[in-house]
Amino acid sequence: MIAIASDQGGYELKQSVMEHLKERGTEYQDLGSYGPESVDYPIYARKVANAVLSGECEKGILICGTGIGVSIQANRFPGIRAALCSDCFSAEATRLHNDANVICLGGRVTGPGLANKLVDTFLDTPFSGAERHQRRINMIDEK
């Protein structure tokens, strides 16, 4: 199960990504927002972070106007590794090297075709499990 949420700046792209998830047979949980009205992005980033951390959802997708705000908020949660991605190389590398569990997208800077490719790359790329990458992830999680 994938958690997905957006603010108003990402609402339209979220609708497109959810349709794509449905077409690929990927189950998702829409955690809002549910319309184009102005909302506060931290609320929705928290919802996705909590869904991933609780184990209710395996990974998350967050979308705001640029992807920056939701990535900042999500990364405040220990155990969340949210990556703002705008190219497929980064979407692949963040899974392989960082075991990122949330992808962040910019609804005002990323078109639906690219967003779908980014989501596919992110969801379909496993963590490499390489010792050096795991060591670095463990360092990130240290206080």
C-alpha angles and dihedrals in degrees: 000000000000122000114218131183142154145178122235092281090060100032097101093046090046089057090053093046092049090053088051092049089051091050092051091048095246115148115227141176117223107217096180168223094183102195144019094267118120113272137164111266096209090069092059096041088054091051092054093043091052093047091053095043093049091053091240087119128028097214140359141226120204126185130185131150095287102004089238100101095049092046092052092049096044093050090058087076114086107238095028115110104186119182126195105218131187100161134046095239090060092045090053096042094050090056095042096044107021102029085226112195100192128048118203123204136186113234092196095047106034124064123220096254093055092040090057091050090048091050092047092049092047095047096042099046115088125211108265093227090215112161094236092053094047090048090054093047089052089052090053090053093051117103 
